[in-house]
Amino acid sequence: MAFQSTPSAAHLRLDAFSGVWEGEEHVAASAWTKEGKASASLSGEALFGGFFLEQRYCQMRGGEVSFEARNVFGFDSSDQAYKLYQFDSVGFAPPTPASGAWNGDELVLIKTSPRGRQRTAFTFENEDCYRMGVSFSPAGSDTWQEVVSGIYRRASLTSSNLS
């Protein structure tokens, strides 16, 4: 295997998540939370010259932080698949990353754990707007349940909080 010193076009495709984003979400009822609306702020930054992208995610409900995550995206040239490691405020350590591919403007990643399967789909409407949907299928089931869905827009360069 040859050493790759610069990221490929596949690695650089993850740059779509770079920058600061704001979103509105619908949270489905689950064992962890009740159904309702949420807002989210995200920021994405390329790491190691573009081989990886770190995304910081913060969800707010009722004026308080309800969920936080650090996502690390990458592209594994050995199996030609995108990878997502997520570390979050629920505290489950990821035994393996979610894995998947781009299909047009949609990146779909699936992670399997002893609890079941999680599918995360990111669909870009344009460079300043994308949708995310997370669904879960409990172990032993073929039924997918919505966890959260949202629409995210690139935040303006100037803060509306400044006067």
C-alpha positions, -999 to 999 in steps of 0.1 A, spaced: 0 0 0 14 34 -10 17 62 14 -7 90 4 6 124 15 -23 145 1 -60 139 4 -79 126 -26 -110 141 -41 -130 116 -20 -115 130 12 -120 166 1 -157 159 -6 -162 160 32 -154 197 31 -191 202 23 -196 201 61 -170 228 69 -181 260 84 -208 271 109 -244 258 105 -277 264 123 -307 241 121 -342 233 132 -349 197 141 -378 173 149 -369 149 176 -389 116 178 -399 101 210 -374 74 222 -361 56 252 -338 86 257 -361 116 251 -396 129 244 -409 141 210 -405 177 202 -387 205 184 -350 214 188 -325 238 174 -289 228 166 -256 246 160 -228 228 142 -193 237 131 -171 217 108 -133 219 104 -109 200 82 -82 181 101 -47 169 90 -47 188 57 -81 175 47 -79 138 54 -106 141 81 -133 165 91 -144 172 127 -179 184 133 -191 198 166 -228 194 172 -249 210 200 -287 205 202 -309 228 223 -343 221 237 -362 245 260 -332 268 262 -309 241 275 -283 218 259 -301 185 253 -274 166 233 -239 172 221 -216 152 198 -182 153 182 -183 136 148 -151 127 129 -157 120 92 -131 103 69 -127 83 38 -111 49 39 -93 42 6 -89 5 16 -126 -2 12 -136 30 -7 -161 39 20 -168 70 40 -165 66 78 -181 84 107 -170 81 143 -194 98 167 -187 105 204 -217 120 222 -232 130 255 -251 97 258 -217 81 264 -217 50 242 -182 44 228 -184 36 191 -171 0 186 -169 7 149 -176 37 127 -207 42 106 -198 34 70 -213 44 37 -211 63 4 -222 93 -15 -250 88 -40 -253 121 -58 -258 148 -32 -266 123 -4 -242 107 20 -257 77 38 -238 60 66 -249 29 86 -235 18 120 -241 -15 136 -238 -21 174 -251 -47 199 -282 -23 203 -290 -24 166 -284 -4 134 -283 34 130 -287 50 96 -277 87 91 -285 104 58 -271 138 48 -288 153 17 -273 186 3 -298 208 -14 -270 232 -22 -237 243 -7 -255 263 20 -283 240 30 -285 203 39 -310 179 55 -301 152 80 -322 122 90 -312 97 117 -332 64 121 -326 34 142 -335 -3 139 -333 -23 172 -313 -55 172 -333 -83 157 -357 -59 139 -360 -48 103 -381 -18 112 -365 16 111 -377 43 135 -370 80 131 -347 95 158 -341 130 146 -345 150 113 -335 185 106 -326 211 80 -294 231 84 -283 263 68 -249 279 67 -247 306 93 -240 341 81 -206 355 87 -219 382 110 -238 374 142 -273 386 146 -266 389 183 -243 419 178 -258 453 177 
